[in-house]
Amino acid sequence: MRNIVVICMTLVVVTFAIYVQVGNHQFLNFDDNLYVTDNPHVSSGISGKNIAWAFSSVDAANWHPVTWLSHMIDAQLYGMNPRGHHLSNVIIHAASSLLLLLFLFRLTGSLWRSSFVAALFALHPLHVESVAWVAERKDVLSGFFWFLTLLLYFEFVTKRKPVLYLLTLLSFMFGLMSKPMLVTLPIVMLLLDFWPLDRYKSEEQGVRQLSGRASSLILEKIPFFVCSLLSGLITIYAQHTGGAVTATPIYLRIENALIAYVTYVFKTLWPHDLAVYYPMPLSFPLLQVIGSLLVLLFLSVTVIRVGRRYSYLTVGWFWFLITLLPVIGLIHVGGQSIADRYMYIPVIGLFIMVAWGMPDLARGVPYREKVLAIIAGAFIVASAAVTWHQIGYWRDSISLYRHTLQVTSGNAFIHHNLGVALAEKGGLDEAIREYREALFIKPNYADAHNNLGIALARKGFLDAAIFEFQETIRIQPDYVDAHNNLGITFARKGDWDGAIRAYQAALRVNPGFMKARDNLESALAYMRMR
């Protein structure tokens, strides 16, 4: 017990020591505005109206009311001071690390291996994105409920009390309402029934007995599968409603998924060139696709073959494969090919393989325990050092985007976002260069055309601005802000007829757009006074 307490305290202290710098970081102009700063339901804090909105909204192309409520609580406590919002992420992440440690220790009885996995989870660089980004509250929150659910599940398995089953299901539902990433958790439960719980065995080891035992374990989890199905259907609806699903060809999605799996393994082992956004390429080299497929097949066949003797390898590998399925890109949401945040839960499967595999691999090595302790310590220290360095890039939007552009190529989205961040700081010339760089990569980028038009108008280049707004409307005719911006620019030039036509076009797209309505009334009033 003393060892457990010391390890838990050390884990929390070290996690806070590494992540405490986020308390000085700013909000980003990438989703933080959507989730907090420009969201009136969140920024106004907890209220009956806002709670009702949280449970009915599919904003941000997701249904995650618990996540919305957590942001509202932060806004209630800290206002729009980013320090509190950032530190809340750190607190939840540290709590999740503790739950992971306790869950693995309760399941396996191995304190040091469980501690190694928990330490890597707390300090691995791939998790910086989930913790240092306020908008990714849904990651750390869903991770907390993931581990709480599994810990409660173990207690139910050992004590068989109905109340523990209900608490497990309730925790699972809270997790789904934080982020639908938990839809694969019932399958992970079945994996844990294989190892380390060993629940598939019966007194008579015949095929019929084994099949019956597996069926009973599946039936036990039917309510969890039903909740996963409902969450998945709601998520698909939310993502289609929010326009997050992209029309990427199926062959490209399959190729990306194969390469992504292998890329995630390599980034776990060698976390370098980490970025907030990895753009989806137009094509992949055939050799890379075939090579990734062969690597996945080889690893999968190998762990299945040795699974009878080293069950943790099978469980760890399929934990990794299965939990990544919802975000591997077969249903392509957003424009990214991969994302570090997607590894928040899946990476644990790889950690389990290492933590339990290394001692078996080192059997017969002199001073095995000391050697393994040194290697484990080196892994943890190296992860902490890289994580500390990586966190520094997240201090503000400009720093994060410039780093991302250094480690990625063809990244139109980040060039555009950097332009927006620079324009907000008054760097219009730099912003214009970034917008044009984004358009060089992606000529039909409507947002980049619109924001380039705004920057040019602010510089006084009205004809060039009008051209950019017209290009925006050509690409996306229902871009209501571009119609309104075009009207404002025409008005600045004295072309009131053009301004009125633009405002009217904006209102045809969105009759409730008050900015365009006010601008139209002002323009008509001016015309009557002439």
C-alpha positions as CSV (number, residue, x, y, z in Angstrom):
1,M,0.0,0.0,0.0
2,R,2.9,2.4,0.8
3,N,4.4,1.7,-2.6
4,I,1.1,2.4,-4.3
5,V,0.6,5.7,-2.5
6,V,4.2,6.8,-3.3
7,I,3.9,5.9,-6.9
8,C,0.5,7.7,-7.3
9,M,1.8,10.8,-5.6
10,T,4.9,10.8,-7.8
11,L,2.9,10.3,-11.0
12,V,0.7,13.3,-10.2
13,V,3.6,15.5,-9.2
14,V,5.6,14.7,-12.3
15,T,2.6,15.1,-14.6
16,F,1.9,18.5,-13.2
17,A,5.5,19.5,-13.3
18,I,5.7,18.7,-17.0
19,Y,2.4,20.2,-17.9
20,V,2.2,23.2,-15.6
21,Q,3.6,25.5,-18.3
22,V,0.2,25.3,-20.1
23,G,-1.1,27.6,-17.4
24,N,0.6,30.5,-19.3
25,H,-0.7,29.5,-22.7
26,Q,-3.4,31.3,-24.7
27,F,-6.5,30.1,-26.4
28,L,-6.0,29.0,-30.0
29,N,-7.9,30.2,-33.1
30,F,-8.4,26.5,-34.0
31,D,-11.6,25.2,-32.4
32,D,-11.0,26.9,-29.0
33,N,-13.2,29.7,-30.4
34,L,-15.9,27.1,-31.4
35,Y,-15.8,25.4,-28.0
36,V,-15.2,28.3,-25.7
37,T,-14.3,31.9,-26.6
38,D,-16.9,32.6,-29.3
39,N,-19.5,30.2,-28.0
40,P,-22.1,32.2,-26.0
41,H,-23.7,29.1,-24.6
42,V,-20.3,28.1,-23.0
43,S,-18.9,31.6,-22.2
44,S,-22.0,32.5,-20.2
45,G,-21.5,29.6,-17.8
46,I,-23.9,27.2,-16.3
47,S,-27.6,27.9,-16.7
48,G,-30.8,25.9,-17.3
49,K,-30.9,27.2,-20.9
50,N,-27.3,26.3,-21.6
51,I,-27.7,22.9,-20.0
52,A,-30.6,22.2,-22.3
53,W,-28.6,23.4,-25.3
54,A,-25.7,21.1,-24.3
55,F,-28.0,18.0,-24.5
56,S,-29.7,19.1,-27.7
57,S,-26.8,20.6,-29.7
58,V,-24.8,18.9,-32.4
59,D,-22.5,21.9,-32.8
60,A,-18.8,21.1,-33.6
61,A,-20.2,18.1,-35.5
62,N,-20.5,16.0,-32.3
63,W,-23.0,15.2,-29.6
64,H,-21.1,15.5,-26.4
65,P,-23.1,17.2,-23.7
66,V,-20.8,16.2,-20.8
67,T,-17.9,18.0,-22.6
68,W,-20.0,21.1,-23.2
69,L,-21.0,21.1,-19.5
70,S,-17.3,20.8,-18.4
71,H,-16.4,23.8,-20.6
72,M,-19.4,25.8,-19.0
73,I,-18.2,25.0,-15.5
74,D,-14.7,26.3,-16.4
75,A,-16.3,29.5,-17.9
76,Q,-18.3,29.8,-14.7
77,L,-15.2,29.5,-12.5
78,Y,-12.5,31.2,-14.6
79,G,-14.3,33.4,-17.1
80,M,-12.3,33.7,-20.3
81,N,-8.9,33.4,-18.6
82,P,-7.3,30.5,-20.5
83,R,-5.2,29.5,-17.5
84,G,-8.0,27.8,-15.6
85,H,-9.3,26.1,-18.8
86,H,-5.8,24.7,-19.5
87,L,-5.2,23.5,-16.0
88,S,-8.5,21.7,-15.9
89,N,-7.3,19.6,-18.8
90,V,-4.1,18.8,-16.8
91,I,-6.1,17.8,-13.7
92,I,-8.3,15.4,-15.7
93,H,-5.3,13.9,-17.5
94,A,-3.5,13.3,-14.2
95,A,-6.6,11.7,-12.7
96,S,-6.9,9.5,-15.8
97,S,-3.3,8.4,-15.4
98,L,-4.1,7.4,-11.8
99,L,-7.2,5.4,-12.8
100,L,-5.2,3.6,-15.5
101,L,-2.6,2.7,-12.9
102,L,-5.2,1.4,-10.5
103,F,-7.2,-0.4,-13.2
104,L,-4.1,-2.3,-14.5
105,F,-2.9,-3.1,-11.0
106,R,-6.3,-4.4,-9.9
107,L,-6.5,-6.6,-13.0
108,T,-3.0,-8.0,-13.1
109,G,-1.5,-7.5,-9.6
110,S,1.7,-6.2,-11.3
111,L,2.4,-2.8,-9.7
112,W,5.6,-1.9,-11.5
113,R,4.4,-2.9,-15.0
114,S,1.1,-1.0,-14.4
115,S,3.1,2.0,-13.1
116,F,5.3,1.9,-16.3
117,V,2.2,2.0,-18.5
118,A,0.6,4.8,-16.5
119,A,3.8,6.9,-16.5
120,L,4.1,6.5,-20.3
121,F,0.4,7.4,-20.7
122,A,0.9,10.5,-18.5
123,L,4.1,11.7,-20.2
124,H,4.2,10.5,-23.8
125,P,4.5,13.3,-26.4
126,L,1.6,12.0,-28.4
127,H,-0.7,13.1,-25.6
128,V,0.4,16.8,-25.6
129,E,-2.2,17.6,-28.2
130,S,-5.0,16.2,-26.1
131,V,-3.9,17.9,-22.9
132,A,-2.5,21.3,-24.1
133,W,-5.4,22.1,-26.4
134,V,-8.5,23.4,-24.6
135,A,-10.8,22.2,-27.4
136,E,-9.6,18.7,-26.8
137,R,-11.3,18.5,-23.4
138,K,-13.4,15.8,-24.9
139,D,-10.2,13.6,-25.2
140,V,-9.1,13.8,-21.6
141,L,-12.7,13.7,-20.3
142,S,-13.6,10.6,-22.3
143,G,-10.3,9.0,-21.2
144,F,-11.2,9.5,-17.6
145,F,-14.5,7.8,-18.0
146,W,-12.9,5.0,-20.1
147,F,-10.6,4.0,-17.2
148,L,-13.3,4.5,-14.6
149,T,-15.6,2.2,-16.6
150,L,-12.9,-0.5,-16.8
151,L,-12.1,-0.2,-13.1
152,L,-15.8,-0.5,-12.2
153,Y,-16.1,-3.4,-14.6
154,F,-13.3,-5.3,-12.8
155,E,-15.1,-4.7,-9.5
156,F,-18.3,-6.1,-11.0
157,V,-16.5,-9.1,-12.4
158,T,-15.0,-10.0,-9.0
159,K,-17.9,-9.1,-6.8
160,R,-20.9,-9.7,-9.1
161,K,-23.0,-7.0,-7.5
162,P,-25.8,-5.5,-9.7
163,V,-25.1,-2.0,-8.5
164,L,-21.5,-2.3,-9.8
165,Y,-22.9,-3.3,-13.2
166,L,-25.2,-0.3,-13.2
167,L,-22.3,2.0,-12.2
168,T,-20.2,0.6,-14.9
169,L,-22.9,1.2,-17.5
170,L,-23.5,4.7,-16.2
171,S,-19.8,5.6,-16.4
172,F,-19.7,4.3,-19.9
173,M,-22.7,6.5,-20.9
174,F,-20.9,9.5,-19.4
175,G,-17.9,8.6,-21.5
176,L,-19.9,8.4,-24.7
177,M,-21.4,11.8,-23.9
178,S,-17.9,13.2,-23.6
179,K,-16.6,11.8,-26.9
180,P,-18.0,8.9,-29.0
181,M,-14.5,7.4,-29.1
182,L,-15.8,5.0,-26.4
183,V,-17.9,3.0,-28.8
184,T,-15.3,0.3,-29.0
185,L,-15.0,-0.1,-25.2
186,P,-17.4,-3.2,-25.1
187,I,-15.0,-5.0,-27.4
188,V,-12.1,-4.0,-25.2
189,M,-14.0,-5.5,-22.3
190,L,-14.2,-8.8,-24.2
191,L,-10.4,-8.6,-24.8
192,L,-9.8,-8.2,-21.1
193,D,-12.1,-11.1,-20.4
194,F,-9.5,-13.1,-22.4
195,W,-6.5,-11.5,-20.6
196,P,-5.9,-11.0,-17.8
197,L,-9.4,-11.9,-16.4
198,D,-9.3,-15.3,-18.1
199,R,-13.1,-15.5,-18.1
200,Y,-13.4,-17.7,-21.2
201,K,-12.3,-20.8,-19.4
202,S,-14.8,-23.2,-18.0
203,E,-14.3,-26.4,-16.0
204,E,-14.7,-28.5,-19.1
205,Q,-12.6,-27.1,-21.9
206,G,-14.6,-28.3,-24.9
207,V,-15.6,-26.3,-28.0
208,R,-19.2,-26.3,-26.9
209,Q,-18.3,-25.0,-23.4
210,L,-16.0,-22.4,-24.8
211,S,-18.6,-21.2,-27.2
212,G,-21.2,-21.0,-24.5
213,R,-18.9,-19.1,-22.2
214,A,-18.1,-16.6,-25.0
215,S,-21.8,-16.2,-25.7
216,S,-22.6,-15.4,-22.1
217,L,-19.8,-12.8,-21.9
218,I,-21.2,-11.1,-25.1
219,L,-24.7,-11.2,-23.7
220,E,-23.4,-9.6,-20.5
221,K,-22.3,-6.6,-22.6
222,I,-25.4,-6.2,-24.8
223,P,-26.5,-2.9,-23.0
224,F,-23.0,-1.5,-23.7
225,F,-23.2,-2.4,-27.4
226,V,-26.7,-0.8,-27.6
227,C,-25.3,2.4,-26.1
228,S,-22.4,2.3,-28.6
229,L,-24.8,1.8,-31.5
230,L,-26.9,4.7,-30.4
231,S,-23.9,6.9,-29.9
232,G,-22.5,6.0,-33.3
233,L,-25.8,6.8,-35.1
234,I,-26.0,10.2,-33.3
235,T,-22.4,10.9,-34.2
236,I,-22.9,10.1,-37.9
237,Y,-25.9,12.4,-37.9
238,A,-24.0,15.2,-36.2
239,Q,-21.0,14.9,-38.5
240,H,-23.2,15.0,-41.6
241,T,-25.2,17.8,-40.2
242,G,-22.1,19.8,-39.4
243,G,-20.5,19.1,-42.8
244,A,-17.5,17.4,-41.2
245,V,-17.7,14.3,-43.4
246,T,-15.5,14.8,-46.6
247,A,-16.1,13.1,-49.9
248,T,-12.7,11.4,-50.1
249,P,-12.6,8.4,-52.5
250,I,-12.9,5.1,-50.7
251,Y,-9.6,3.7,-52.1
252,L,-7.8,6.7,-50.7
253,R,-9.4,6.2,-47.3
254,I,-8.3,2.6,-47.2
255,E,-4.8,3.4,-48.3
256,N,-4.6,6.2,-45.6
257,A,-5.9,3.8,-42.9
258,L,-3.3,1.2,-43.7
259,I,-0.5,3.8,-43.6
260,A,-1.9,5.5,-40.6
261,Y,-1.8,2.4,-38.4
262,V,1.9,1.9,-39.1
263,T,2.6,5.6,-38.8
264,Y,1.0,5.6,-35.3
265,V,3.2,2.7,-34.2
266,F,6.3,4.6,-35.4
267,K,5.2,7.8,-33.8
268,T,4.7,5.9,-30.5
269,L,8.2,4.5,-30.7
270,W,9.8,7.7,-32.1
271,P,7.6,10.7,-31.5
272,H,9.2,13.3,-33.8
273,D,7.8,15.9,-36.1
274,L,4.5,16.1,-34.2
275,A,2.0,18.6,-35.6
276,V,-1.5,19.9,-34.9
277,Y,-2.6,19.1,-38.4
278,Y,-1.3,16.5,-40.9
279,P,-2.9,17.3,-44.4
280,M,-4.4,14.5,-46.4
281,P,-2.3,13.9,-49.5
282,L,-4.0,13.5,-52.9
283,S,-2.3,10.1,-53.4
284,F,0.0,7.6,-51.6
285,P,3.0,5.8,-53.1
286,L,2.0,2.2,-53.9
287,L,5.0,0.7,-52.2
288,Q,4.1,2.5,-49.0
289,V,0.6,1.2,-49.1
290,I,1.7,-2.4,-49.8
291,G,4.5,-2.2,-47.2
292,S,2.1,-1.0,-44.5
293,L,-0.3,-3.8,-45.3
294,L,2.4,-6.4,-45.0
295,V,3.6,-5.0,-41.7
296,L,0.1,-5.0,-40.3
297,L,-0.5,-8.6,-41.5
298,F,2.8,-9.8,-40.1
299,L,2.3,-8.3,-36.7
300,S,-1.3,-9.5,-36.5
301,V,-0.5,-13.0,-37.5
302,T,2.5,-13.1,-35.1
303,V,0.5,-12.0,-32.0
304,I,-2.3,-14.4,-32.8
305,R,0.2,-17.3,-33.1
306,V,1.9,-16.5,-29.8
307,G,-1.3,-15.5,-28.1
308,R,-1.8,-18.8,-26.3
309,R,1.5,-18.3,-24.5
310,Y,1.7,-14.5,-24.4
311,S,-1.9,-13.4,-24.2
312,Y,-1.0,-9.8,-23.4
313,L,0.4,-9.4,-26.9
314,T,-2.8,-10.3,-28.5
315,V,-4.9,-8.1,-26.2
316,G,-2.5,-5.1,-26.5
317,W,-2.3,-5.3,-30.3
318,F,-6.0,-5.7,-30.8
319,W,-6.7,-3.0,-28.2
320,F,-4.6,-0.7,-30.5
321,L,-6.2,-1.8,-33.8
322,I,-9.8,-1.8,-32.6
323,T,-9.9,1.4,-30.6
324,L,-8.4,3.3,-33.6
325,L,-11.1,2.1,-35.9
326,P,-13.6,5.0,-35.3
327,V,-10.9,7.6,-36.2
328,I,-8.7,5.7,-38.7
329,G,-10.3,7.5,-41.6
330,L,-12.6,4.9,-43.2
331,I,-15.3,7.5,-42.6
332,H,-13.3,10.6,-43.3
333,V,-14.0,13.5,-41.0
334,G,-12.1,16.7,-41.5
335,G,-9.2,17.2,-43.9
336,Q,-6.4,15.5,-41.8
337,S,-4.8,12.2,-42.6
338,I,-3.9,11.4,-39.0
339,A,-4.0,13.2,-35.6
340,D,-1.9,12.8,-32.5
341,R,-5.0,13.1,-30.3
342,Y,-6.5,10.0,-31.8
343,M,-3.9,7.9,-30.0
344,Y,-5.0,9.0,-26.5
345,I,-6.6,5.7,-25.8
346,P,-5.2,3.3,-28.5
347,V,-1.6,3.8,-27.5
348,I,-2.2,2.0,-24.2
349,G,-2.4,-1.3,-26.1
350,L,1.1,-0.8,-27.4
351,F,2.3,0.2,-23.9
352,I,0.8,-3.0,-22.5
353,M,2.7,-5.1,-25.1
354,V,6.0,-3.4,-24.1
355,A,5.4,-3.4,-20.3
356,W,4.6,-7.1,-20.2
357,G,6.7,-8.2,-23.1
358,M,10.1,-6.8,-22.1
359,P,10.4,-8.9,-18.9
360,D,9.6,-12.1,-20.8
361,L,12.0,-11.1,-23.5
362,A,14.7,-10.5,-21.0
363,R,14.4,-13.8,-19.2
364,G,17.9,-15.2,-18.5
365,V,19.5,-11.7,-18.7
366,P,21.9,-11.2,-15.7
367,Y,20.5,-8.6,-13.2
368,R,17.3,-8.6,-15.2
369,E,15.3,-6.4,-12.8
370,K,17.9,-3.7,-12.6
371,V,18.4,-3.7,-16.3
372,L,14.7,-3.4,-17.0
373,A,14.3,-0.7,-14.3
374,I,17.1,1.4,-16.0
375,I,15.5,0.9,-19.5
376,A,12.0,1.8,-18.2
377,G,13.4,4.9,-16.4
378,A,15.2,6.0,-19.5
379,F,12.0,5.6,-21.6
380,I,10.0,7.7,-19.1
381,V,12.6,10.4,-18.7
382,A,13.0,10.7,-22.5
383,S,9.3,10.9,-23.0
384,A,9.0,13.6,-20.3
385,A,11.8,15.6,-21.9
386,V,10.3,15.5,-25.4
387,T,6.8,16.3,-24.0
388,W,8.1,19.3,-22.1
389,H,9.7,20.6,-25.3
390,Q,6.6,19.8,-27.4
391,I,4.2,21.6,-25.0
392,G,6.2,24.8,-25.6
393,Y,4.9,25.0,-29.2
394,W,1.3,25.2,-27.9
395,R,1.8,28.5,-26.1
396,D,-0.2,30.4,-28.8
397,S,-1.5,30.0,-32.3
398,I,1.4,31.6,-34.1
399,S,4.0,29.5,-32.4
400,L,2.0,26.3,-33.0
401,Y,1.3,26.9,-36.7
402,R,4.9,27.9,-37.5
403,H,6.2,24.7,-35.9
404,T,3.6,22.7,-37.8
405,L,4.6,24.3,-41.1
406,Q,8.2,23.3,-40.3
407,V,7.4,19.6,-40.0
408,T,4.7,19.2,-42.6
409,S,4.3,20.2,-46.3
410,G,1.5,21.3,-48.5
411,N,-0.5,22.4,-45.4
412,A,-3.0,24.9,-46.8
413,F,-5.2,24.8,-43.7
414,I,-2.4,25.8,-41.3
415,H,-1.1,28.5,-43.7
416,H,-4.6,29.9,-43.6
417,N,-5.0,29.7,-39.8
418,L,-1.6,31.3,-39.4
419,G,-2.8,34.1,-41.6
420,V,-5.8,34.6,-39.4
421,A,-3.7,34.6,-36.2
422,L,-1.2,37.1,-37.7
423,A,-4.1,39.4,-38.9
424,E,-5.5,39.4,-35.4
425,K,-2.2,40.7,-34.1
426,G,-2.1,43.4,-36.8
427,G,0.4,41.7,-39.1
428,L,-1.6,42.2,-42.3
429,D,1.4,41.9,-44.7
430,E,2.4,38.6,-43.2
431,A,-1.2,37.4,-43.1
432,I,-1.6,38.2,-46.8
433,R,1.5,36.1,-47.6
434,E,0.1,33.2,-45.6
435,Y,-3.3,33.4,-47.3
436,R,-1.7,33.5,-50.7
437,E,0.5,30.5,-49.8
438,A,-2.6,28.6,-48.8
439,L,-4.3,29.5,-52.1
440,F,-1.2,28.4,-54.0
441,I,-1.6,24.9,-52.4
442,K,-5.4,24.9,-52.6
443,P,-6.7,27.4,-55.2
444,N,-10.4,26.8,-54.4
445,Y,-10.0,27.4,-50.6
446,A,-13.0,29.6,-49.9
447,D,-12.1,30.7,-46.4
448,A,-8.6,31.8,-47.6
449,H,-10.1,33.9,-50.4
450,N,-12.5,35.5,-48.0
451,N,-9.9,36.3,-45.4
452,L,-7.5,37.5,-48.0
453,G,-10.2,39.9,-49.2
454,I,-10.7,41.2,-45.6
455,A,-6.9,41.8,-45.2
456,L,-6.7,43.5,-48.6
457,A,-9.7,45.7,-47.8
458,R,-8.1,46.7,-44.4
459,K,-4.9,47.6,-46.4
460,G,-7.0,49.8,-48.7
461,F,-6.8,47.6,-51.8
462,L,-10.5,47.6,-52.4
463,D,-10.6,46.3,-56.0
464,A,-8.3,43.4,-55.1
465,A,-10.6,42.7,-52.1
466,I,-13.7,42.7,-54.3
467,F,-12.1,40.1,-56.6
468,E,-11.3,37.8,-53.6
469,F,-14.9,38.1,-52.2
470,Q,-16.3,37.3,-55.7
471,E,-13.9,34.3,-56.0
472,T,-15.2,33.1,-52.6
473,I,-18.8,33.3,-53.8
474,R,-17.9,31.6,-57.1
475,I,-16.4,28.6,-55.1
476,Q,-19.1,28.6,-52.4
477,P,-22.3,30.5,-53.4
478,D,-23.9,30.2,-50.0
479,Y,-20.9,31.8,-48.2
480,V,-23.0,34.5,-46.4
481,D,-20.1,36.4,-44.8
482,A,-18.4,36.8,-48.2
483,H,-21.6,38.3,-49.6
484,N,-21.8,40.7,-46.7
485,N,-18.0,41.6,-47.0
486,L,-18.5,42.2,-50.7
487,G,-21.3,44.6,-49.9
488,I,-19.2,46.5,-47.3
489,T,-16.3,46.9,-49.8
490,F,-18.6,48.1,-52.5
491,A,-20.0,50.7,-50.0
492,R,-16.5,51.8,-49.2
493,K,-15.9,52.4,-52.9
494,G,-19.2,54.4,-53.2
495,D,-20.9,51.7,-55.3
496,W,-24.1,51.6,-53.3
497,D,-26.1,49.7,-55.9
498,G,-23.5,46.9,-55.8
499,A,-23.5,47.0,-52.0
500,I,-27.3,46.7,-51.9
501,R,-27.2,43.7,-54.3
502,A,-24.6,42.0,-52.2
503,Y,-26.5,42.5,-48.9
504,Q,-29.7,41.2,-50.5
505,A,-27.8,38.1,-51.8
506,A,-26.5,37.5,-48.2
507,L,-30.1,37.7,-46.9
508,R,-31.3,35.3,-49.6
509,V,-28.8,32.8,-48.2
510,N,-29.6,33.5,-44.6
511,P,-32.7,35.7,-43.9
512,G,-31.8,35.9,-40.2
513,F,-28.2,37.3,-40.8
514,M,-28.6,40.6,-38.8
515,K,-25.3,42.1,-39.9
516,A,-26.3,42.0,-43.6
517,R,-29.9,43.3,-42.7
518,D,-28.4,46.2,-40.7
519,N,-26.0,47.0,-43.5
520,L,-28.8,46.8,-46.1
521,E,-31.0,49.2,-44.1
522,S,-28.1,51.7,-43.8
523,A,-27.4,51.5,-47.5
524,L,-31.0,52.0,-48.4
525,A,-31.3,54.9,-46.0
526,Y,-28.2,56.5,-47.6
527,M,-29.7,56.1,-51.1
528,R,-33.0,57.7,-50.0
529,M,-31.0,60.7,-48.6
530,R,-29.1,61.3,-51.8
